[in-house]
Amino acid sequence: MLSNLTTGFIGRLRARDPAAWFELWETFGPILRAQLHKWGRGRIGFETVQDLSQETLAALSDAIDRHDPNKGARFSTWLLAIAKHTLGGEIDRRMALKRGGGKRPVEFDEAWGGAHKGASPDSRFEQSVFDAKVEAAIRLVERECDLIEFSVYRMRVFDGKSGKEVAEMIGMSEPTVTRRLQKVRELLRQRIGEVMSKYSFTQDEYDEAARNGIDPNPSKAADALFDEAIADIYHRQMALRRADEAAKVD
């Protein structure tokens, strides 16, 4: 069964809620563009990739309510299948223009059926989808926290500074730095659980957080491992976004 968060989000997409569509774009746009670049092998430019990634998410918005959880297909598999269908449609269109005609484009349900039965996303794409979910949770927390609180977490976790260094830079005691760090960490754990629930179609997907060192109910001793895992994901996502920005310039 899908979670209430997932079904609620699907309802927003079906109602054509612009904010729900933007959530998809903000969260998964970079990894879709990276995947489309990879498939295109340099034969399609950034503007085409941009259009195709938008079409992919628009198609997902239209088709997501047709997902059957009993089939056990992951969110990442669904996302990749739609991206393949969108790119395939663009290739078919180009070939038809060259020939002055062409075969009928494959309908989404046909493409989805083939993708579901065929190759599934590789481990790298699965990791990218997971990382995107965690980054979405980080953005939520950054918006909820005041500037000082999130700056403490950023400097301690993302920048790797010591508690003493952060205390001196911000002008507060080390115990206060520790308390603020813990507050943001606990909020981040909560938001990660919510994001995983929203964008997970299977229990296996929801359990990915624990497998990646981000246990929603850890012991205090696991805090350092949690922060380390979050930092690794954050830096991978920042590298992905820098590459995405660079592609626009190129």
Backbone as CSV, one residue per row, in Angstrom:
resi,resn,N_x,N_y,N_z,CA_x,CA_y,CA_z,C_x,C_y,C_z
1,MET,0.840,-1.203,0.000,0.000,0.000,0.000,0.876,1.255,0.000
2,LEU,0.429,2.282,-0.721,1.142,3.553,-0.722,0.826,4.320,0.554
3,SER,1.772,5.142,1.004,1.578,5.919,2.212,0.592,7.053,1.970
4,ASN,0.082,7.625,3.064,-0.822,8.765,2.935,-0.130,9.943,2.272
5,LEU,1.172,10.137,2.569,1.919,11.223,1.948,2.001,11.033,0.440
6,THR,2.232,9.774,0.027,2.335,9.488,-1.403,0.998,9.714,-2.096
7,THR,-0.072,9.168,-1.530,-1.385,9.322,-2.169,-1.824,10.773,-2.161
8,GLY,-1.475,11.518,-1.094,-1.799,12.935,-1.052,-1.064,13.716,-2.127
9,PHE,0.192,13.364,-2.346,0.979,14.024,-3.376,0.436,13.690,-4.760
10,ILE,0.066,12.432,-4.961,-0.534,12.031,-6.233,-1.819,12.823,-6.476
11,GLY,-2.608,13.022,-5.421,-3.822,13.812,-5.549,-3.540,15.237,-5.983
12,ARG,-2.480,15.819,-5.454,-2.099,17.180,-5.851,-1.674,17.230,-7.317
13,LEU,-0.944,16.203,-7.763,-0.548,16.153,-9.168,-1.771,16.007,-10.074
14,ARG,-2.696,15.163,-9.674,-3.909,14.961,-10.482,-4.743,16.232,-10.555
15,ALA,-4.665,17.044,-9.489,-5.405,18.304,-9.458,-4.649,19.426,-10.160
16,ARG,-3.528,19.096,-10.779,-2.696,20.067,-11.511,-2.174,21.177,-10.588
17,ASP,-1.777,20.791,-9.390,-1.211,21.738,-8.437,0.183,22.140,-8.920
18,PRO,0.400,23.412,-9.291,1.712,23.835,-9.798,2.839,23.605,-8.792
19,ALA,2.542,23.767,-7.500,3.576,23.578,-6.479,4.033,22.122,-6.432
20,ALA,3.118,21.180,-6.638,3.483,19.758,-6.634,4.373,19.444,-7.835
21,TRP,4.009,20.004,-9.002,4.832,19.778,-10.189,6.219,20.375,-9.984
22,PHE,6.298,21.569,-9.378,7.595,22.203,-9.146,8.444,21.378,-8.182
23,GLU,7.805,20.725,-7.209,8.546,19.846,-6.305,9.263,18.744,-7.093
24,LEU,8.549,18.149,-8.034,9.167,17.122,-8.880,10.337,17.705,-9.664
25,TRP,10.112,18.869,-10.256,11.134,19.501,-11.085,12.373,19.846,-10.257
26,GLU,12.154,20.456,-9.098,13.267,20.865,-8.243,14.049,19.661,-7.727
27,THR,13.342,18.587,-7.409,13.977,17.419,-6.802,14.657,16.521,-7.828
28,PHE,13.954,16.206,-8.910,14.454,15.191,-9.831,14.917,15.733,-11.182
29,GLY,14.742,17.035,-11.427,15.179,17.607,-12.695,16.644,17.362,-13.010
30,PRO,17.570,17.627,-12.075,19.002,17.444,-12.380,19.376,16.009,-12.747
31,ILE,18.816,15.021,-12.032,19.211,13.643,-12.349,18.592,13.194,-13.668
32,LEU,17.401,13.704,-13.996,16.809,13.368,-15.295,17.636,13.960,-16.427
33,ARG,18.067,15.207,-16.264,18.876,15.826,-17.313,20.210,15.090,-17.476
34,ALA,20.810,14.681,-16.362,22.066,13.926,-16.439,21.852,12.611,-17.169
35,GLN,20.739,11.930,-16.890,20.458,10.649,-17.542,20.172,10.844,-19.026
36,LEU,19.430,11.891,-19.364,19.123,12.154,-20.774,20.380,12.533,-21.550
37,HIS,21.279,13.287,-20.924,22.578,13.577,-21.549,23.329,12.279,-21.836
38,LYS,23.309,11.380,-20.866,24.013,10.103,-21.011,23.435,9.296,-22.162
39,TRP,22.115,9.195,-22.214,21.478,8.449,-23.291,21.700,9.118,-24.645
40,GLY,21.697,10.450,-24.644,21.846,11.174,-25.904,23.234,11.108,-26.495
41,ARG,24.234,10.779,-25.656,25.630,10.637,-26.113,26.104,11.843,-26.925
42,GLY,25.718,13.019,-26.444,26.180,14.239,-27.099,25.416,14.627,-28.339
43,ARG,24.407,13.862,-28.716,23.671,14.148,-29.951,22.489,15.082,-29.736
44,ILE,22.150,15.361,-28.489,21.069,16.299,-28.213,21.608,17.407,-27.312
45,GLY,21.227,18.636,-27.594,21.724,19.779,-26.849,21.001,19.988,-25.538
46,PHE,21.498,20.956,-24.762,20.941,21.180,-23.428,19.482,21.606,-23.492
47,GLU,19.127,22.464,-24.468,17.745,22.928,-24.531,16.785,21.771,-24.793
48,THR,17.210,20.834,-25.641,16.378,19.655,-25.899,16.273,18.803,-24.642
49,VAL,17.403,18.626,-23.952,17.403,17.860,-22.702,16.470,18.518,-21.691
50,GLN,16.531,19.848,-21.617,15.664,20.594,-20.702,14.200,20.338,-21.037
51,ASP,13.869,20.414,-22.319,12.484,20.177,-22.739,12.049,18.748,-22.424
52,LEU,12.936,17.792,-22.689,12.586,16.394,-22.464,12.401,16.086,-20.983
53,SER,13.224,16.714,-20.140,13.072,16.471,-18.704,11.755,17.069,-18.206
54,GLN,11.369,18.212,-18.752,10.078,18.800,-18.390,8.937,17.910,-18.871
55,GLU,9.066,17.386,-20.085,8.034,16.493,-20.620,7.931,15.223,-19.780
56,THR,9.090,14.720,-19.318,9.097,13.521,-18.483,8.307,13.737,-17.205
57,LEU,8.559,14.863,-16.536,7.878,15.125,-15.274,6.400,15.455,-15.497
58,ALA,6.104,16.111,-16.620,4.699,16.375,-16.940,3.965,15.056,-17.202
59,ALA,4.626,14.132,-17.907,4.032,12.817,-18.164,3.852,12.035,-16.873
60,LEU,4.834,12.149,-15.981,4.713,11.482,-14.690,3.517,12.026,-13.922
61,SER,3.333,13.349,-13.977,2.192,13.968,-13.298,0.878,13.418,-13.827
62,ASP,0.816,13.210,-15.146,-0.411,12.727,-15.775,-0.647,11.238,-15.518
63,ALA,0.430,10.468,-15.382,0.302,9.012,-15.348,0.454,8.397,-13.966
64,ILE,0.884,9.163,-12.984,1.251,8.582,-11.703,0.075,7.903,-11.002
65,ASP,-1.129,8.400,-11.245,-2.279,7.790,-10.581,-2.613,6.415,-11.151
66,ARG,-1.971,6.036,-12.261,-2.196,4.709,-12.838,-1.252,3.662,-12.266
67,HIS,-0.361,4.115,-11.374,0.578,3.163,-10.791,-0.158,2.114,-9.964
68,ASP,0.214,0.862,-10.169,-0.371,-0.247,-9.411,0.664,-0.741,-8.404
69,PRO,0.500,-0.429,-7.094,1.496,-0.838,-6.110,1.655,-2.346,-6.011
70,ASN,0.640,-3.105,-6.461,0.724,-4.556,-6.401,1.775,-5.124,-7.353
71,LYS,2.179,-4.330,-8.350,3.217,-4.781,-9.275,4.607,-4.688,-8.662
72,GLY,4.730,-3.949,-7.571,6.012,-3.855,-6.880,7.041,-3.010,-7.583
73,ALA,6.621,-2.144,-8.503,7.572,-1.297,-9.222,7.979,-0.122,-8.352
74,ARG,9.260,0.194,-8.346,9.790,1.291,-7.560,9.495,2.642,-8.215
75,PHE,9.523,3.693,-7.424,9.364,5.042,-7.967,10.443,5.320,-9.001
76,SER,11.676,4.918,-8.715,12.783,5.168,-9.640,12.576,4.448,-10.966
77,THR,12.008,3.246,-10.922,11.731,2.496,-12.155,10.676,3.218,-12.984
78,TRP,9.650,3.698,-12.300,8.585,4.458,-12.978,9.158,5.716,-13.619
79,LEU,9.969,6.435,-12.875,10.557,7.677,-13.371,11.429,7.407,-14.602
80,LEU,12.257,6.372,-14.530,13.156,6.056,-15.633,12.377,5.587,-16.858
81,ALA,11.320,4.829,-16.639,10.518,4.340,-17.769,9.903,5.502,-18.543
82,ILE,9.415,6.502,-17.819,8.807,7.657,-18.485,9.875,8.459,-19.222
83,ALA,11.055,8.595,-18.618,12.146,9.311,-19.287,12.537,8.598,-20.579
84,LYS,12.615,7.268,-20.548,12.951,6.503,-21.758,11.885,6.703,-22.825
85,HIS,10.634,6.676,-22.404,9.542,6.872,-23.359,9.609,8.263,-23.986
86,THR,9.907,9.276,-23.167,9.974,10.643,-23.667,11.111,10.814,-24.663
87,LEU,12.280,10.281,-24.324,13.412,10.363,-25.236,13.137,9.562,-26.503
88,GLY,12.544,8.379,-26.349,12.222,7.564,-27.521,11.271,8.284,-28.457
89,GLY,10.299,9.019,-27.879,9.375,9.787,-28.699,10.084,10.882,-29.483
90,GLU,11.074,11.520,-28.868,11.833,12.566,-29.559,12.661,11.962,-30.701
91,ILE,13.265,10.809,-30.444,14.055,10.152,-31.491,13.152,9.725,-32.650
92,ASP,11.978,9.153,-32.320,11.023,8.764,-33.361,10.598,9.970,-34.195
93,ARG,10.370,11.103,-33.510,9.948,12.315,-34.219,11.029,12.781,-35.194
94,ARG,12.287,12.744,-34.743,13.387,13.182,-35.604,13.559,12.248,-36.804
95,MET,13.434,10.948,-36.546,13.569,9.989,-37.636,12.428,10.149,-38.634
96,ALA,11.231,10.425,-38.129,10.078,10.612,-39.015,10.270,11.843,-39.895
97,LEU,10.834,12.906,-39.325,11.097,14.111,-40.111,12.101,13.829,-41.219
98,LYS,13.098,13.010,-40.927,14.095,12.668,-41.943,13.473,11.851,-43.065
99,ARG,12.528,10.978,-42.692,11.928,10.091,-43.698,10.718,10.727,-44.382
100,GLY,10.251,11.858,-43.825,9.043,12.471,-44.351,7.798,11.780,-43.865
101,GLY,7.910,10.983,-42.878,6.775,10.253,-42.303,7.318,9.418,-41.186
102,GLY,6.649,8.375,-40.813,7.217,7.511,-39.788,6.177,6.661,-39.111
103,LYS,6.677,5.794,-38.241,5.769,4.900,-37.530,5.060,5.646,-36.418
104,ARG,3.952,5.090,-35.977,3.184,5.692,-34.893,4.020,5.667,-33.620
105,PRO,4.110,6.809,-32.898,4.854,6.821,-31.645,4.289,5.805,-30.656
106,VAL,5.155,5.223,-29.882,4.723,4.244,-28.890,3.940,4.952,-27.795
107,GLU,2.771,4.409,-27.442,1.986,4.984,-26.356,2.686,4.727,-25.028
108,PHE,2.389,5.594,-24.050,3.078,5.461,-22.775,2.838,4.106,-22.134
109,ASP,1.586,3.620,-22.157,1.302,2.349,-21.509,2.118,1.210,-22.116
110,GLU,2.364,1.271,-23.430,3.192,0.258,-24.074,4.634,0.381,-23.613
111,ALA,5.121,1.628,-23.583,6.506,1.859,-23.178,6.719,1.443,-21.738
112,TRP,5.747,1.785,-20.882,5.864,1.433,-19.469,5.873,-0.076,-19.292
113,GLY,5.010,-0.767,-20.049,4.973,-2.221,-19.949,6.308,-2.838,-20.301
114,GLY,6.921,-2.324,-21.388,8.219,-2.856,-21.791,9.293,-2.563,-20.786
115,ALA,9.283,-1.350,-20.240,10.307,-0.982,-19.262,10.142,-1.776,-17.988
116,HIS,8.898,-2.031,-17.597,8.652,-2.762,-16.367,9.153,-4.190,-16.476
117,LYS,8.997,-4.776,-17.671,9.411,-6.160,-17.856,10.892,-6.263,-18.182
118,GLY,11.475,-5.187,-18.659,12.857,-5.232,-19.104,13.827,-4.751,-18.058
119,ALA,14.869,-4.036,-18.518,15.935,-3.598,-17.630,15.432,-2.579,-16.628
120,SER,15.897,-2.713,-15.394,15.547,-1.759,-14.343,16.691,-0.776,-14.174
121,PRO,16.469,0.313,-13.444,17.536,1.290,-13.241,18.771,0.638,-12.618
122,ASP,19.963,1.106,-13.035,21.171,0.558,-12.435,21.396,1.186,-11.062
123,SER,22.395,0.667,-10.351,22.637,1.104,-8.976,22.982,2.591,-8.907
124,ARG,23.642,3.102,-9.942,24.027,4.511,-9.944,22.792,5.405,-10.026
125,PHE,21.847,5.042,-10.884,20.619,5.830,-10.997,19.804,5.729,-9.709
126,GLU,19.732,4.520,-9.148,19.015,4.342,-7.881,19.614,5.228,-6.800
127,GLN,20.957,5.288,-6.741,21.615,6.129,-5.739,21.302,7.599,-5.987
128,SER,21.266,7.987,-7.252,20.970,9.377,-7.594,19.556,9.767,-7.157
129,VAL,18.602,8.867,-7.352,17.229,9.139,-6.936,17.159,9.255,-5.414
130,PHE,17.852,8.354,-4.722,17.881,8.417,-3.263,18.515,9.726,-2.790
131,ASP,19.651,10.080,-3.388,20.329,11.328,-3.013,19.422,12.536,-3.223
132,ALA,18.659,12.526,-4.328,17.759,13.647,-4.623,16.690,13.778,-3.543
133,LYS,16.204,12.651,-3.035,15.210,12.684,-1.966,15.807,13.300,-0.703
134,VAL,17.033,12.897,-0.367,17.678,13.438,0.838,17.918,14.936,0.677
135,GLU,18.365,15.347,-0.513,18.587,16.776,-0.733,17.273,17.554,-0.598
136,ALA,16.172,16.975,-1.050,14.868,17.631,-0.902,14.555,17.854,0.573
137,ALA,14.883,16.874,1.409,14.664,17.016,2.853,15.565,18.101,3.435
138,ILE,16.801,18.165,2.963,17.721,19.212,3.431,17.163,20.590,3.098
139,ARG,16.631,20.756,1.884,16.054,22.050,1.501,14.876,22.418,2.401
140,LEU,14.050,21.436,2.723,12.911,21.693,3.604,13.382,22.199,4.965
141,VAL,14.397,21.536,5.500,14.912,21.915,6.813,15.534,23.308,6.763
142,GLU,16.258,23.596,5.703,16.882,24.918,5.580,15.819,26.022,5.578
143,ARG,14.686,25.752,4.946,13.616,26.736,4.904,12.925,26.892,6.258
144,GLU,12.878,25.809,7.027,12.199,25.850,8.319,13.048,26.477,9.421
145,CYS,14.345,26.252,9.373,15.233,26.710,10.439,15.572,28.193,10.280
146,ASP,15.959,28.809,11.398,16.464,30.172,11.255,17.896,30.104,10.716
147,LEU,18.395,31.248,10.287,19.685,31.297,9.598,20.817,30.754,10.457
148,ILE,20.845,31.122,11.740,21.933,30.690,12.617,21.915,29.186,12.815
149,GLU,20.724,28.629,13.055,20.615,27.184,13.293,21.148,26.390,12.112
150,PHE,20.668,26.720,10.914,21.107,25.932,9.759,22.572,26.206,9.436
151,SER,23.047,27.415,9.702,24.462,27.719,9.475,25.350,26.864,10.360
152,VAL,24.906,26.627,11.592,25.653,25.751,12.496,25.777,24.360,11.887
153,TYR,24.646,23.826,11.402,24.672,22.488,10.814,25.519,22.465,9.539
154,ARG,25.370,23.484,8.725,26.139,23.547,7.479,27.646,23.540,7.766
155,MET,28.075,24.390,8.689,29.507,24.486,8.974,30.052,23.228,9.630
156,ARG,29.273,22.670,10.560,29.748,21.468,11.255,29.746,20.245,10.343
157,VAL,28.682,20.089,9.554,28.513,18.845,8.779,29.014,18.982,7.342
158,PHE,28.557,19.985,6.628,28.929,20.114,5.221,30.348,20.657,5.043
159,ASP,30.742,21.588,5.927,32.076,22.185,5.814,33.117,21.492,6.677
160,GLY,32.676,20.595,7.558,33.614,19.808,8.362,34.357,20.589,9.429
161,LYS,33.785,21.678,9.917,34.459,22.473,10.951,34.164,21.892,12.330
162,SER,35.068,22.116,13.273,34.889,21.627,14.640,33.884,22.508,15.376
163,GLY,33.376,21.976,16.496,32.457,22.755,17.301,33.090,24.032,17.812
164,LYS,34.363,23.937,18.150,35.080,25.119,18.644,35.188,26.183,17.556
165,GLU,35.510,25.755,16.336,35.631,26.706,15.224,34.308,27.404,14.956
166,VAL,33.222,26.636,14.954,31.904,27.214,14.690,31.517,28.188,15.798
167,ALA,31.791,27.788,17.036,31.458,28.661,18.174,32.175,29.999,18.058
168,GLU,33.436,29.961,17.677,34.214,31.198,17.548,33.714,32.043,16.382
169,MET,33.348,31.402,15.282,32.902,32.136,14.103,31.548,32.809,14.327
170,ILE,30.648,32.127,15.036,29.298,32.656,15.220,29.192,33.487,16.499
171,GLY,30.097,33.226,17.459,30.048,33.964,18.714,29.094,33.372,19.720
172,MET,29.148,32.068,19.895,28.322,31.392,20.894,29.156,30.301,21.560
173,SER,28.641,29.728,22.625,29.381,28.691,23.335,29.313,27.364,22.586
174,GLU,30.288,26.495,22.839,30.272,25.172,22.200,29.041,24.360,22.578
175,PRO,28.591,24.376,23.868,27.354,23.658,24.194,26.151,24.144,23.393
176,THR,26.093,25.469,23.134,24.991,26.005,22.326,25.085,25.508,20.891
177,VAL,26.293,25.448,20.365,26.500,24.901,19.017,26.001,23.466,18.964
178,THR,26.348,22.681,19.985,25.930,21.280,20.035,24.411,21.154,20.083
179,ARG,23.759,21.989,20.889,22.290,21.931,20.989,21.630,22.293,19.660
180,ARG,22.147,23.317,19.016,21.568,23.717,17.720,21.814,22.653,16.657
181,LEU,22.983,22.062,16.686,23.307,20.971,15.758,22.323,19.823,15.936
182,GLN,22.080,19.443,17.187,21.171,18.340,17.466,19.744,18.666,17.028
183,LYS,19.316,19.908,17.232,17.965,20.309,16.841,17.762,20.164,15.337
184,VAL,18.727,20.643,14.550,18.616,20.544,13.095,18.697,19.083,12.662
185,ARG,19.563,18.316,13.292,19.707,16.899,12.940,18.401,16.142,13.140
186,GLU,17.735,16.374,14.262,16.487,15.672,14.535,15.393,16.092,13.561
187,LEU,15.352,17.378,13.224,14.370,17.835,12.241,14.663,17.215,10.881
188,LEU,15.930,17.106,10.535,16.307,16.518,9.247,15.912,15.051,9.187
189,ARG,16.097,14.325,10.284,15.664,12.924,10.313,14.162,12.824,10.039
190,GLN,13.409,13.698,10.654,11.958,13.689,10.468,11.587,13.981,9.023
191,ARG,12.198,15.005,8.436,11.859,15.379,7.064,12.319,14.316,6.069
192,ILE,13.441,13.669,6.320,13.888,12.590,5.435,12.850,11.469,5.426
193,GLY,12.335,11.120,6.605,11.308,10.085,6.666,10.077,10.463,5.855
194,GLU,9.689,11.726,5.917,8.515,12.185,5.177,8.755,12.172,3.674
195,VAL,9.924,12.628,3.253,10.238,12.656,1.814,10.346,11.238,1.272
196,MET,10.987,10.353,2.032,11.088,8.961,1.594,9.707,8.339,1.448
197,SER,8.817,8.686,2.373,7.464,8.150,2.304,6.716,8.684,1.086
198,LYS,6.908,9.976,0.792,6.208,10.597,-0.335,6.641,10.012,-1.668
199,TYR,7.947,9.796,-1.843,8.486,9.357,-3.132,8.908,7.891,-3.115
200,SER,8.216,7.066,-2.365,8.527,5.635,-2.335,7.269,4.841,-2.659
201,PHE,7.378,3.966,-3.648,6.249,3.132,-4.031,6.324,1.746,-3.388
202,THR,7.472,1.405,-2.803,7.657,0.079,-2.215,8.306,0.222,-0.845
203,GLN,8.142,-0.809,-0.015,8.784,-0.815,1.301,10.295,-0.821,1.165
204,ASP,10.790,-1.495,0.138,12.238,-1.551,-0.094,12.810,-0.152,-0.306
205,GLU,12.085,0.687,-1.054,12.535,2.069,-1.255,12.532,2.844,0.055
206,TYR,11.471,2.665,0.838,11.376,3.384,2.099,12.518,2.974,3.039
207,ASP,12.934,1.715,2.956,13.997,1.206,3.830,15.391,1.630,3.392
208,GLU,15.499,2.300,2.239,16.813,2.700,1.737,17.550,3.633,2.689
209,ALA,16.809,4.445,3.427,17.456,5.397,4.339,18.314,4.655,5.359
210,ALA,17.747,3.644,5.971,18.501,2.884,6.969,19.701,2.186,6.338
211,ARG,19.526,1.679,5.110,20.640,0.989,4.442,21.762,1.941,4.065
212,ASN,21.434,3.223,3.937,22.434,4.225,3.575,22.975,4.984,4.780
213,GLY,22.795,4.438,5.972,23.338,5.064,7.166,22.497,6.187,7.718
214,ILE,21.231,6.276,7.274,20.357,7.354,7.739,19.152,6.724,8.427
215,ASP,19.400,6.063,9.529,18.364,5.374,10.273,17.438,6.406,10.927
216,PRO,16.117,6.309,10.707,15.204,7.284,11.313,15.086,7.146,12.825
217,ASN,15.506,6.010,13.371,15.430,5.804,14.821,16.769,5.275,15.354
218,PRO,17.826,6.060,15.213,19.149,5.581,15.599,19.456,5.811,17.066
219,SER,20.531,5.210,17.516,21.043,5.513,18.848,21.877,6.784,18.756
220,LYS,22.169,7.388,19.899,22.954,8.618,19.902,24.324,8.397,19.274
221,ALA,24.856,7.185,19.443,26.180,6.885,18.897,26.199,6.941,17.375
222,ALA,24.997,6.868,16.754,24.931,6.871,15.284,24.879,8.278,14.707
223,ASP,24.870,9.304,15.559,24.764,10.678,15.061,25.898,11.029,14.104
224,ALA,27.109,10.645,14.459,28.267,10.972,13.618,28.157,10.289,12.260
225,LEU,27.687,9.036,12.246,27.523,8.310,10.982,26.420,8.946,10.138
226,PHE,25.363,9.393,10.811,24.272,10.081,10.114,24.802,11.339,9.436
227,ASP,25.524,12.160,10.200,26.063,13.404,9.645,27.021,13.126,8.494
228,GLU,27.823,12.081,8.623,28.776,11.740,7.556,28.038,11.336,6.279
229,ALA,26.977,10.529,6.447,26.197,10.101,5.280,25.504,11.296,4.620
230,ILE,24.960,12.195,5.431,24.296,13.384,4.900,25.289,14.260,4.140
231,ALA,26.494,14.431,4.707,27.517,15.256,4.057,27.907,14.674,2.709
232,ASP,28.083,13.348,2.639,28.460,12.694,1.374,27.388,12.936,0.312
233,ILE,26.126,12.774,0.707,25.024,12.976,-0.233,24.950,14.432,-0.676
234,TYR,25.080,15.335,0.269,25.023,16.761,-0.040,26.093,17.133,-1.068
235,HIS,27.317,16.665,-0.864,28.399,17.029,-1.784,28.217,16.376,-3.154
236,ARG,27.653,15.163,-3.201,27.346,14.554,-4.508,26.292,15.369,-5.239
237,GLN,25.281,15.818,-4.511,24.221,16.605,-5.140,24.720,17.964,-5.609
238,MET,25.601,18.575,-4.850,26.160,19.858,-5.268,27.019,19.692,-6.527
239,ALA,27.755,18.583,-6.605,28.556,18.307,-7.801,27.635,18.094,-9.003
240,LEU,26.518,17.389,-8.790,25.552,17.166,-9.867,24.962,18.490,-10.343
241,ARG,24.622,19.364,-9.414,24.036,20.648,-9.794,25.060,21.550,-10.485
242,ARG,26.315,21.485,-10.073,27.351,22.271,-10.757,27.509,21.773,-12.196
243,ALA,27.488,20.464,-12.389,27.591,19.903,-13.738,26.367,20.299,-14.561
244,ASP,25.205,20.343,-13.929,23.970,20.735,-14.613,24.060,22.185,-15.072
245,GLU,24.588,23.056,-14.216,24.747,24.456,-14.566,25.778,24.631,-15.680
246,ALA,26.862,23.837,-15.595,27.915,23.914,-16.607,27.370,23.506,-17.978
247,ALA,26.452,22.529,-17.998,25.872,22.070,-19.264,25.079,23.198,-19.932
248,LYS,24.467,24.066,-19.131,23.717,25.181,-19.697,24.650,26.129,-20.448
249,VAL,25.831,26.350,-19.851,26.805,27.248,-20.471,27.359,26.639,-21.751
250,ASP,27.682,25.333,-21.682,28.233,24.646,-22.854,27.233,24.603,-23.997
